[in-house]
Amino acid sequence: MTSTLTSDSSAQPEQFRAYHEPALEFDEVRHGLILSALARVNSGKPIDLRCWTLGEPGECAIKMGHHAIVLGALAQDQCRRLADLTARMDYPGVVGPEMTARWFTDRAGELGIKFLEPVPQQIYSITDKPRFPGAGGSSRSVGERDAALLADWLVAFYRDAVPQDRLPPREELERAADEDRFLFWIANGQPVSMAGIVRRLKQSAAITGVYTPPELRGRGYAGSVTAATVERIYAEGRKIACLYADLRNSASNRCYTKIGFTPLVLRIDLEEGELSVDFDGREVIYGFGELDELVLAYATTIHKSQGSEYPAVVIALSTQHYPMLQRNLVYTGVTRGKRLVVIIGQRQALAIAMKGARTRKRWSKLRDWLRGGAHRPSDPPVIAAFFSAAAQFRISVQPRELGDQSGLLAGVDHDCWPLGPAVALEIDVHLFPCVQNQLRAQGLSSAINLVADGPDPLFHHLQHGPACRPG
């Protein structure tokens, strides 16, 4: 591995990745090129990577091999500074989101560096089910037997779409047939179009190499294979498919929007210093000084988010969602946020959820135990320990009369539980999951109703006795 770091830090690629990757992952689609390169840092394969740290996490740039410089989330002064740092470097071009590439080339031009005409590109993304254009046929994966045809079509794609880029060796193009990345669209038994997947990241993957031979265009084949590739990306467990489109090719841009792709940015007005963004069909205009307000976000349910964490979480609560206003759901949603949690909605909705009056009942064999005496000998001392701990930690216990308990509560300390043995138990306490699991292990899950989200010291008390005191 060779690397060159030009920054205020002496970090190596591994440290560079650890510093910038979390911030760049906030917007995988926009920073997919850098994230894809960083994913190869610890792969064990040789990589020629040059990287620059120009400020806070995410404010960076890279250059891999013979490819162009790729800019991260940089401000104008940082782009100009990077142009100064790379003035003596040989590079084929620069790629960056929004105005970053323009800011870089403006400064590089002042230093005497010449560039060709810029290639205006639009990033499109899709998260919904794609719409197929209705062309006849079906998709299939490209295999080893398709290597020659795939290589021919990739050469044609490079010459059509990115003639300024260096063409990869044919052997490399043929090897792509065995990488499980490309799909053909098959009509009348013959391949008529292709598309491929690149940059498989945590939440997204990009589509590239969309190509149809000129004599077969205009029949919906490219749209069909692109839609099939989107479904393939979803099937792999990713939520977003994206692609880069040349704005000068109006036909391909129309094709992608018909499938369901939406642009991240509608247009950029250099003279007015503003850009337009599409939010579900509503156009919003941002000035260049407001671009830090644009961050990619995902919508999901609290149920689907269980087991995950996010840097920031926004929760919508409304009385219109009355059946879902439950304390445990709000607790789960709030605890998904690592740094920031914002609740938007009505105070009344939050109050309803917090009261938790509609918590589902848990049906148990407690009545059978009490009337039939079918309790295990080890139960009473564990229950006694539980109520002793409950009293110590001031946990609310709700009793109700059920008649003779056949000695279920024998051995309970009546200073902690003064109601006597002629009372059955309906317990709603706040405990950590570890406490609930401990009681289940003792065979008490059907006798005690638990809501797991409270003080962990109680678990220590059950294990080690009353010497553990709440801090």
C-alpha positions as CSV (number, residue, x, y, z in Angstrom):
1,M,0.0,0.0,0.0
2,T,1.3,3.4,-0.8
3,S,-0.2,6.6,0.4
4,T,0.5,10.3,0.6
5,L,-1.1,12.5,3.2
6,T,-1.1,16.2,2.8
7,S,-2.9,17.7,5.8
8,D,-2.5,19.1,9.2
9,S,-2.4,15.5,10.5
10,S,0.1,12.7,10.2
11,A,-2.6,10.1,10.0
12,Q,-2.3,7.1,7.7
13,P,-5.2,5.7,5.5
14,E,-6.5,3.6,8.4
15,Q,-6.7,6.6,10.6
16,F,-8.0,8.8,7.8
17,R,-10.9,6.3,7.3
18,A,-11.7,6.1,11.0
19,Y,-11.8,9.9,11.2
20,H,-13.9,10.7,8.1
21,E,-16.0,7.6,7.3
22,P,-18.7,8.2,10.0
23,A,-19.4,11.7,8.9
24,L,-19.4,10.8,5.2
25,E,-21.9,8.0,5.9
26,F,-24.5,10.6,6.9
27,D,-24.9,11.0,3.1
28,E,-23.8,7.8,1.4
29,V,-25.3,8.7,-1.9
30,R,-23.5,12.0,-2.2
31,H,-20.1,10.7,-0.9
32,G,-20.3,7.2,-2.3
33,L,-17.1,7.6,-4.4
34,I,-15.0,8.3,-1.3
35,L,-16.7,5.7,0.9
36,S,-16.2,3.0,-1.7
37,A,-12.4,3.8,-1.8
38,L,-12.1,3.9,2.0
39,A,-13.9,0.5,2.2
40,R,-10.8,-1.0,0.4
41,V,-8.3,0.4,2.9
42,N,-8.5,-2.6,5.2
43,S,-9.3,-5.2,2.5
44,G,-5.7,-6.5,2.5
45,K,-5.3,-5.7,-1.2
46,P,-2.8,-3.2,-2.5
47,I,-4.3,0.3,-2.9
48,D,-2.7,3.5,-4.2
49,L,-4.5,6.1,-2.1
50,R,-3.7,9.7,-1.6
51,C,-5.8,11.5,1.0
52,W,-6.2,15.0,2.4
53,T,-7.8,16.1,5.7
54,L,-8.9,19.8,5.4
55,G,-10.9,20.3,8.6
56,E,-13.6,18.5,10.6
57,P,-14.7,14.9,9.9
58,G,-16.1,14.7,6.3
59,E,-14.0,17.7,5.2
60,C,-11.6,15.7,3.1
61,A,-10.5,14.6,-0.4
62,I,-8.9,11.6,-2.0
63,K,-7.2,10.4,-5.2
64,M,-7.0,6.7,-5.9
65,G,-4.6,5.4,-8.6
66,H,-4.9,7.2,-11.9
67,H,-8.4,8.5,-11.2
68,A,-9.6,12.0,-10.6
69,I,-9.4,13.9,-7.3
70,V,-12.7,13.3,-5.4
71,L,-13.9,16.1,-3.0
72,G,-15.8,15.5,0.2
73,A,-18.0,18.0,2.2
74,L,-15.7,21.0,1.6
75,A,-16.3,24.7,1.9
76,Q,-15.0,27.2,-0.7
77,D,-11.9,28.1,1.2
78,Q,-11.0,24.5,1.7
79,C,-11.4,23.7,-2.0
80,R,-9.1,26.6,-2.9
81,R,-6.6,25.4,-0.3
82,L,-6.6,21.9,-1.8
83,A,-6.1,23.4,-5.3
84,D,-2.9,25.0,-3.9
85,L,-1.7,21.8,-2.3
86,T,-2.2,19.8,-5.6
87,A,-0.9,22.4,-8.0
88,R,2.2,20.4,-8.9
89,M,0.3,17.0,-9.0
90,D,-0.6,15.2,-12.2
91,Y,-4.3,14.3,-12.1
92,P,-6.9,13.8,-14.8
93,G,-9.7,15.9,-13.3
94,V,-11.7,16.6,-10.2
95,V,-15.1,15.4,-9.0
96,G,-17.2,16.9,-6.3
97,P,-20.7,17.5,-5.0
98,E,-22.6,20.8,-5.6
99,M,-20.1,23.7,-6.1
100,T,-17.0,22.1,-4.7
101,A,-15.5,21.1,-8.1
102,R,-16.2,24.6,-9.5
103,W,-14.5,26.2,-6.5
104,F,-11.5,23.9,-6.9
105,T,-11.1,24.6,-10.7
106,D,-11.5,28.3,-10.3
107,R,-8.5,28.4,-8.0
108,A,-6.6,25.9,-10.1
109,G,-7.2,28.1,-13.1
110,E,-5.8,31.1,-11.3
111,L,-2.6,29.0,-10.8
112,G,-2.4,28.4,-14.6
113,I,-4.0,24.9,-14.7
114,K,-6.2,24.3,-17.7
115,F,-9.3,22.1,-17.7
116,L,-11.7,20.9,-20.5
117,E,-15.3,21.8,-20.5
118,P,-17.0,20.5,-17.3
119,V,-19.3,17.5,-17.5
120,P,-22.6,18.4,-15.7
121,Q,-23.8,15.4,-13.8
122,Q,-27.0,14.7,-11.7
123,I,-27.2,12.2,-8.9
124,Y,-30.5,10.4,-8.9
125,S,-31.7,8.1,-6.2
126,I,-34.7,5.8,-5.6
127,T,-36.1,4.1,-2.4
128,D,-39.5,3.0,-3.7
129,K,-40.5,0.1,-6.0
130,P,-39.2,0.9,-9.5
131,R,-41.6,1.2,-12.4
132,F,-40.8,-1.0,-15.3
133,P,-41.5,0.6,-18.7
134,G,-43.3,-2.4,-20.1
135,A,-40.7,-3.8,-22.5
136,G,-41.0,-7.5,-23.3
137,G,-38.4,-9.8,-21.8
138,S,-36.8,-10.5,-18.5
139,S,-33.4,-10.0,-16.7
140,R,-30.7,-12.5,-16.0
141,S,-27.3,-12.3,-14.4
142,V,-24.2,-12.0,-16.6
143,G,-22.0,-15.1,-16.3
144,E,-18.6,-16.2,-17.5
145,R,-20.0,-17.3,-20.8
146,D,-21.0,-13.6,-21.5
147,A,-17.5,-12.2,-20.9
148,A,-16.8,-11.3,-24.5
149,L,-20.1,-9.5,-25.1
150,L,-19.9,-7.7,-21.8
151,A,-16.4,-6.4,-22.6
152,D,-17.6,-5.2,-26.0
153,W,-20.6,-3.4,-24.5
154,L,-18.5,-1.9,-21.7
155,V,-16.0,-0.5,-24.2
156,A,-18.9,1.1,-26.1
157,F,-20.3,2.5,-22.9
158,Y,-17.0,4.1,-21.9
159,R,-16.7,5.7,-25.3
160,D,-20.2,7.0,-25.2
161,A,-20.6,8.1,-21.6
162,V,-17.1,9.0,-20.4
163,P,-14.8,9.4,-23.4
164,Q,-12.4,11.5,-21.2
165,D,-11.7,8.6,-18.9
166,R,-9.0,6.1,-19.5
167,L,-10.3,2.8,-20.9
168,P,-9.6,-0.2,-18.6
169,P,-7.7,-3.2,-20.1
170,R,-10.0,-5.7,-21.8
171,E,-8.9,-8.5,-19.5
172,E,-10.3,-6.4,-16.6
173,L,-13.5,-5.8,-18.4
174,E,-14.0,-9.5,-19.2
175,R,-13.3,-10.5,-15.5
176,A,-16.3,-8.3,-14.6
177,A,-18.6,-11.0,-16.1
178,D,-17.7,-13.3,-13.2
179,E,-18.1,-10.7,-10.4
180,D,-22.0,-11.0,-10.0
181,R,-22.4,-7.3,-10.7
182,F,-24.1,-7.1,-14.1
183,L,-27.5,-7.9,-15.5
184,F,-28.6,-8.4,-19.1
185,W,-32.1,-7.7,-20.3
186,I,-33.2,-10.6,-22.5
187,A,-35.7,-10.2,-25.3
188,N,-36.5,-12.9,-27.9
189,G,-33.8,-15.0,-26.3
190,Q,-31.0,-12.5,-26.9
191,P,-29.3,-9.8,-24.6
192,V,-30.5,-6.4,-25.7
193,S,-29.3,-4.1,-22.8
194,M,-27.2,-4.2,-19.6
195,A,-26.6,-2.5,-16.3
196,G,-24.2,-3.1,-13.4
197,I,-23.9,-2.5,-9.7
198,V,-20.9,-0.6,-8.2
199,R,-20.1,0.8,-4.7
200,R,-22.1,-1.6,-2.5
201,L,-22.2,0.4,0.7
202,K,-24.0,-0.1,4.0
203,Q,-27.3,1.5,2.9
204,S,-27.0,2.1,-0.8
205,A,-25.5,0.9,-4.0
206,A,-24.8,2.7,-7.3
207,I,-25.8,1.6,-10.8
208,T,-23.4,2.1,-13.7
209,G,-22.8,0.7,-17.2
210,V,-26.4,1.2,-18.4
211,Y,-26.0,0.5,-22.1
212,T,-28.1,-0.5,-25.1
213,P,-26.7,-0.9,-28.6
214,P,-27.8,2.0,-30.8
215,E,-30.0,-0.2,-33.1
216,L,-32.0,-1.4,-30.1
217,R,-32.6,1.9,-28.4
218,G,-36.0,3.5,-27.8
219,R,-37.8,0.2,-26.9
220,G,-37.6,0.5,-23.1
221,Y,-34.8,-2.1,-22.7
222,A,-32.5,0.3,-20.8
223,G,-35.3,1.3,-18.4
224,S,-36.2,-2.4,-17.8
225,V,-32.7,-3.6,-17.0
226,T,-32.2,-0.5,-14.8
227,A,-35.4,-1.3,-12.9
228,A,-34.4,-4.9,-12.5
229,T,-31.0,-3.8,-11.1
230,V,-32.8,-1.6,-8.6
231,E,-34.8,-4.7,-7.4
232,R,-31.5,-6.6,-7.2
233,I,-30.0,-3.9,-4.9
234,Y,-33.1,-4.1,-2.7
235,A,-32.9,-7.9,-2.6
236,E,-29.3,-7.5,-1.3
237,G,-30.7,-5.7,1.8
238,R,-29.9,-2.1,0.7
239,K,-32.5,0.7,0.9
240,I,-31.3,3.1,-1.8
241,A,-30.2,2.7,-5.4
242,C,-28.5,5.7,-7.1
243,L,-26.8,6.6,-10.3
244,Y,-24.9,9.5,-12.0
245,A,-26.5,10.8,-15.1
246,D,-25.1,13.2,-17.7
247,L,-27.4,16.2,-17.8
248,R,-26.6,16.7,-21.4
249,N,-28.3,13.4,-22.3
250,S,-32.0,14.4,-21.9
251,A,-33.2,10.9,-23.0
252,S,-31.5,9.0,-20.3
253,N,-32.6,11.6,-17.7
254,R,-36.2,11.1,-18.7
255,C,-35.8,7.3,-18.7
256,Y,-34.6,7.4,-15.0
257,T,-37.3,9.7,-13.8
258,K,-40.0,7.4,-15.4
259,I,-38.6,4.5,-13.4
260,G,-38.9,6.4,-10.2
261,F,-35.5,8.0,-9.7
262,T,-35.6,11.5,-8.2
263,P,-32.7,14.1,-8.4
264,L,-31.0,15.1,-5.2
265,V,-30.5,18.6,-6.7
266,L,-32.8,19.9,-9.5
267,R,-30.6,22.7,-10.8
268,I,-27.8,25.1,-9.8
269,D,-27.9,28.8,-10.6
270,L,-24.3,30.1,-10.5
271,E,-25.3,33.7,-11.1
272,E,-27.8,33.8,-8.3
273,G,-25.8,31.6,-6.0
274,E,-28.5,29.1,-5.3
275,L,-29.7,25.6,-6.0
276,S,-33.1,23.9,-6.2
277,V,-33.9,20.7,-4.4
278,D,-36.8,18.3,-4.9
279,F,-38.7,17.2,-1.8
280,D,-41.4,14.7,-2.9
281,G,-42.4,17.0,-5.8
282,R,-42.0,20.3,-3.8
283,E,-39.2,22.5,-5.0
284,V,-37.2,24.3,-2.3
285,I,-34.5,26.8,-3.1
286,Y,-31.3,27.1,-1.0
287,G,-28.6,29.7,-1.2
288,F,-25.0,28.5,-1.3
289,G,-24.5,29.7,2.3
290,E,-27.3,27.3,3.4
291,L,-26.0,24.1,1.9
292,D,-25.0,22.8,5.4
293,E,-28.7,22.4,6.1
294,L,-29.1,19.6,3.5
295,V,-28.5,16.2,5.0
296,L,-29.7,12.8,3.7
297,A,-32.3,11.2,6.0
298,Y,-34.3,7.9,6.0
299,A,-37.9,7.2,7.2
300,T,-38.5,4.0,9.0
301,T,-40.8,2.6,11.8
302,I,-39.8,2.2,15.4
303,H,-40.4,-1.6,15.0
304,K,-37.9,-1.8,12.1
305,S,-35.4,0.4,14.0
306,Q,-35.1,-2.0,17.0
307,G,-31.5,-3.1,17.4
308,S,-30.1,-0.1,15.5
309,E,-28.7,3.2,16.5
310,Y,-28.5,6.5,14.6
311,P,-26.7,9.8,15.2
312,A,-29.9,11.8,15.1
313,V,-33.6,10.7,15.4
314,V,-36.8,12.6,14.7
315,I,-40.0,11.1,16.1
316,A,-43.4,12.2,15.0
317,L,-46.2,11.9,17.6
318,S,-49.8,12.7,16.8
319,T,-53.1,11.8,18.4
320,Q,-54.2,10.6,15.0
321,H,-51.9,7.7,15.6
322,Y,-53.7,6.8,18.9
323,P,-53.4,3.0,18.6
324,M,-49.6,3.3,18.4
325,L,-49.2,5.8,21.3
326,Q,-47.6,3.4,23.8
327,R,-44.8,4.0,26.3
328,N,-42.6,1.1,25.2
329,L,-42.7,2.4,21.6
330,V,-41.7,5.9,22.6
331,Y,-38.9,4.5,24.8
332,T,-37.6,2.4,21.9
333,G,-37.7,5.3,19.5
334,V,-35.9,7.7,21.9
335,T,-33.1,5.2,22.7
336,R,-32.3,4.8,19.0
337,G,-30.6,8.2,19.0
338,K,-26.9,8.4,19.8
339,R,-26.5,12.2,19.8
340,L,-29.8,14.0,19.2
341,V,-33.5,13.1,19.6
342,V,-36.2,15.5,18.4
343,I,-39.9,14.7,19.1
344,I,-42.3,16.6,16.8
345,G,-46.1,16.6,17.4
346,Q,-48.7,17.2,20.1
347,R,-48.0,17.3,23.8
348,Q,-51.2,15.4,24.4
349,A,-50.0,12.6,22.2
350,L,-46.8,12.3,24.2
351,A,-48.8,12.4,27.5
352,I,-51.0,9.6,26.3
353,A,-48.0,7.5,25.4
354,M,-46.2,8.1,28.6
355,K,-49.3,7.1,30.7
356,G,-49.1,3.7,29.1
357,A,-52.7,2.9,30.2
358,R,-53.3,0.7,27.3
359,T,-50.3,-1.7,27.8
360,R,-51.3,-5.2,26.7
361,K,-52.1,-7.7,29.5
362,R,-49.9,-10.7,29.8
363,W,-51.9,-13.9,30.4
364,S,-50.3,-16.3,32.7
365,K,-50.9,-19.5,34.7
366,L,-50.9,-17.6,38.0
367,R,-54.6,-18.5,38.8
368,D,-53.9,-22.2,38.2
369,W,-50.8,-22.0,40.4
370,L,-52.8,-20.4,43.2
371,R,-55.8,-22.7,43.1
372,G,-54.0,-25.9,42.3
373,G,-50.8,-25.4,44.3
374,A,-48.7,-26.2,41.3
375,H,-45.8,-24.1,42.4
376,R,-42.2,-25.2,42.6
377,P,-40.4,-25.3,46.0
378,S,-37.8,-22.8,44.8
379,D,-40.4,-20.1,43.9
380,P,-41.1,-18.6,47.3
381,P,-37.6,-17.5,48.3
382,V,-37.0,-16.0,44.9
383,I,-40.3,-14.0,45.1
384,A,-39.3,-12.9,48.6
385,A,-36.0,-11.7,47.3
386,F,-37.8,-9.8,44.5
387,F,-40.1,-8.0,46.9
388,S,-37.3,-7.2,49.3
389,A,-35.4,-5.6,46.4
390,A,-38.6,-3.9,45.2
391,A,-39.1,-2.3,48.5
392,Q,-35.5,-1.2,48.7
393,F,-35.7,0.4,45.3
394,R,-39.2,1.9,45.8
395,I,-40.6,0.0,42.9
396,S,-44.4,0.1,42.6
397,V,-46.2,-3.2,43.1
398,Q,-50.0,-3.5,42.5
399,P,-51.8,-6.3,44.4
400,R,-55.3,-7.7,43.8
401,E,-57.4,-10.1,45.8
402,L,-57.7,-13.7,44.4
403,G,-58.3,-15.8,47.5
404,D,-56.2,-18.6,48.9
405,Q,-52.7,-18.8,47.4
406,S,-51.7,-22.1,48.9
407,G,-48.6,-20.7,50.4
408,L,-47.1,-19.1,47.3
409,L,-45.8,-16.2,49.3
410,A,-44.5,-18.2,52.2
411,G,-41.2,-16.7,53.3
412,V,-41.9,-13.2,52.1
413,D,-40.6,-10.5,54.5
414,H,-43.8,-8.8,55.7
415,D,-41.9,-5.6,56.4
416,C,-41.4,-5.3,52.7
417,W,-44.7,-7.0,51.8
418,P,-47.2,-6.3,54.5
419,L,-50.3,-7.4,52.7
420,G,-50.0,-11.0,53.7
421,P,-50.2,-14.3,51.7
422,A,-53.9,-14.0,50.8
423,V,-53.1,-11.7,47.9
424,A,-52.2,-12.6,44.3
425,L,-49.8,-10.5,42.3
426,E,-50.1,-8.3,39.2
427,I,-46.7,-6.5,39.0
428,D,-45.8,-3.7,36.6
429,V,-42.3,-2.6,37.4
430,H,-39.5,-0.8,35.4
431,L,-36.6,-3.1,35.0
432,F,-33.7,-3.7,32.7
433,P,-34.0,-6.7,30.3
434,C,-31.3,-8.5,32.3
435,V,-33.7,-8.5,35.4
436,Q,-36.5,-9.9,33.3
437,N,-34.3,-12.6,31.9
438,Q,-33.1,-13.5,35.5
439,L,-36.7,-13.9,36.7
440,R,-37.6,-16.0,33.6
441,A,-34.6,-18.2,34.4
442,Q,-36.1,-18.7,37.9
443,G,-39.4,-19.9,36.3
444,L,-41.3,-16.7,37.3
445,S,-42.1,-15.3,33.8
446,S,-45.7,-16.5,34.0
447,A,-46.2,-15.1,37.5
448,I,-44.8,-11.6,37.2
449,N,-45.7,-9.0,34.6
450,L,-42.7,-6.9,33.7
451,V,-42.0,-3.8,31.7
452,A,-38.3,-3.8,31.0
453,D,-36.7,-0.3,31.1
454,G,-35.6,0.7,34.6
455,P,-32.9,0.5,37.3
456,D,-30.2,-2.1,36.8
457,P,-29.0,-2.2,40.5
458,L,-32.0,-4.4,41.2
459,F,-30.5,-7.2,39.1
460,H,-27.3,-6.9,41.2
461,H,-29.5,-7.1,44.3
462,L,-31.1,-10.3,43.2
463,Q,-27.7,-11.9,42.5
464,H,-25.7,-10.6,45.5
465,G,-28.2,-9.7,48.2
466,P,-29.0,-6.4,49.9
467,A,-25.4,-5.1,50.1
468,C,-25.9,-3.4,46.7
469,R,-27.4,0.0,47.3
470,P,-28.7,2.4,44.6
471,G,-26.2,5.1,43.7
